[in-house]
């Protein structure tokens, strides 16, 4: 792995983090008030995963990763990055308490962050299986 590969991976992380952040802002500003927080989180998880899949579909082929194992490893690293990003954003930017941050990972309270992170790990692999039309 050379510096070019590292730059491509970090760029993917930044693209997905930007998309997920905008998705979260849209959920908070528009959906929470209209349909309630619980339903908004479900819709936001689906739209966030679709956004991640789209970004992977458009960007991952440029990375020239050919094996399913390496695509899965990329997805796992992406999920770990996003979990870290969400925790840092919540704790240091939004000034949330640790209990609030950890509650976001609790699926029994209707929070789907952990589920989304697990499914996100498969986005690069899934995107490679979608036929290319251009």
C-alpha positions as CSV (number, residue, x, y, z in Angstrom):
1,X,0.0,0.0,0.0
2,X,1.5,3.4,-1.0
3,X,0.6,6.9,-0.2
4,X,-1.9,7.1,-3.1
5,X,-3.9,4.3,-1.7
6,X,-4.0,5.9,1.7
7,X,-5.2,9.2,0.2
8,X,-8.0,7.3,-1.6
9,X,-9.1,5.6,1.6
10,X,-9.0,8.7,3.6
11,X,-10.9,10.5,0.8
12,X,-13.6,7.8,1.0
13,X,-13.9,8.2,4.7
14,X,-14.3,12.0,4.3
15,X,-16.9,11.6,1.6
16,X,-19.0,9.2,3.6
17,X,-18.6,11.2,6.8
18,X,-19.7,14.3,5.0
19,X,-22.7,12.6,3.5
20,X,-23.7,11.0,6.8
21,X,-23.3,14.3,8.7
22,X,-25.6,16.0,6.2
23,X,-28.0,13.1,6.5
24,X,-28.1,13.5,10.2
25,X,-28.6,17.3,10.0
26,X,-31.5,16.8,7.6
27,X,-33.0,14.2,10.0
28,X,-32.7,16.5,12.9
29,X,-34.0,19.6,11.2
30,X,-36.8,18.2,9.0
31,X,-37.8,14.7,10.0
32,X,-37.7,14.7,13.8
33,X,-40.3,17.4,14.1
34,X,-42.6,16.0,11.4
35,X,-42.7,12.3,12.1
36,X,-41.1,11.9,15.5
37,X,-37.5,10.9,16.5
38,X,-38.0,7.1,16.4
39,X,-39.4,7.0,12.9
40,X,-36.9,9.6,11.7
41,X,-34.0,7.5,12.9
42,X,-35.2,4.5,10.9
43,X,-35.7,6.5,7.8
44,X,-32.3,8.3,8.3
45,X,-30.5,5.0,8.8
46,X,-31.9,3.7,5.4
47,X,-31.1,6.9,3.6
48,X,-27.7,7.1,5.2
49,X,-26.9,3.5,4.1
50,X,-28.2,4.2,0.6
51,X,-26.0,7.3,0.5
52,X,-23.0,5.3,1.6
53,X,-23.7,2.6,-1.0
54,X,-23.9,5.3,-3.7
55,X,-20.6,6.9,-2.6
56,X,-19.0,3.4,-2.6
57,X,-20.5,2.6,-6.0
58,X,-19.1,5.8,-7.5
59,X,-15.7,5.9,-5.7
60,X,-14.5,2.4,-4.8
61,X,-13.9,1.3,-8.4
62,X,-11.2,4.0,-8.6
63,X,-9.4,2.3,-5.7
64,X,-8.8,-0.9,-7.8
65,X,-9.6,-3.3,-5.0
66,X,-10.4,-6.6,-6.6
67,X,-10.9,-9.1,-3.9
68,X,-14.0,-9.5,-1.8
69,X,-11.8,-9.9,1.3
70,X,-10.2,-6.5,0.8
71,X,-13.5,-4.9,0.0
72,X,-14.9,-6.3,3.3
73,X,-11.8,-5.1,5.1
74,X,-12.3,-1.6,3.6
75,X,-15.9,-1.7,4.8
76,X,-15.0,-2.7,8.3
77,X,-12.4,0.1,8.5
78,X,-15.0,2.5,7.2
79,X,-17.5,1.5,9.8
80,X,-14.9,1.8,12.6
81,X,-13.9,5.2,11.3
82,X,-17.6,6.3,11.2
83,X,-18.2,5.1,14.8
84,X,-15.1,7.0,15.9
85,X,-16.2,10.0,14.0
86,X,-19.7,9.9,15.5
87,X,-18.4,9.6,19.0
88,X,-15.9,12.4,18.6
89,X,-18.5,14.6,16.9
90,X,-21.0,13.9,19.7
91,X,-18.6,14.3,22.6
92,X,-16.4,17.2,21.5
93,X,-18.5,19.2,19.0
94,X,-22.1,18.6,20.3
95,X,-20.8,18.4,24.0
96,X,-23.0,15.3,24.6
97,X,-22.5,13.2,27.8
98,X,-21.0,9.8,27.5
99,X,-24.3,8.3,28.6
100,X,-26.1,9.9,25.7
101,X,-23.4,8.8,23.2
102,X,-23.5,5.2,24.5
103,X,-27.3,5.3,24.4
104,X,-27.2,6.0,20.7
105,X,-25.6,2.6,20.3
106,X,-28.4,0.8,22.2
107,X,-30.7,-0.9,19.7
108,X,-33.1,-1.8,22.5
109,X,-33.9,2.0,22.9
110,X,-34.7,2.3,19.2
111,X,-31.3,3.7,18.3
112,X,-29.9,2.1,15.1
113,X,-26.4,3.5,15.0
114,X,-24.8,0.1,15.8
115,X,-27.0,-1.7,13.2
116,X,-26.1,1.0,10.6
117,X,-22.4,0.6,11.3
118,X,-22.6,-3.2,10.9
119,X,-24.5,-2.9,7.6
120,X,-22.2,-0.1,6.4
121,X,-19.3,-2.6,6.7
122,X,-20.7,-4.4,3.7
123,X,-21.3,-1.3,1.5
124,X,-18.0,-1.4,-0.5
125,X,-18.5,-5.1,-1.2
126,X,-22.2,-4.7,-2.1
127,X,-21.4,-1.7,-4.4
128,X,-18.9,-3.9,-6.3
129,X,-21.7,-6.4,-7.1
130,X,-24.0,-3.8,-8.6
131,X,-23.7,-3.8,-12.4
132,X,-22.0,-0.8,-13.9
133,X,-24.0,1.3,-16.4
134,X,-21.4,3.9,-17.1
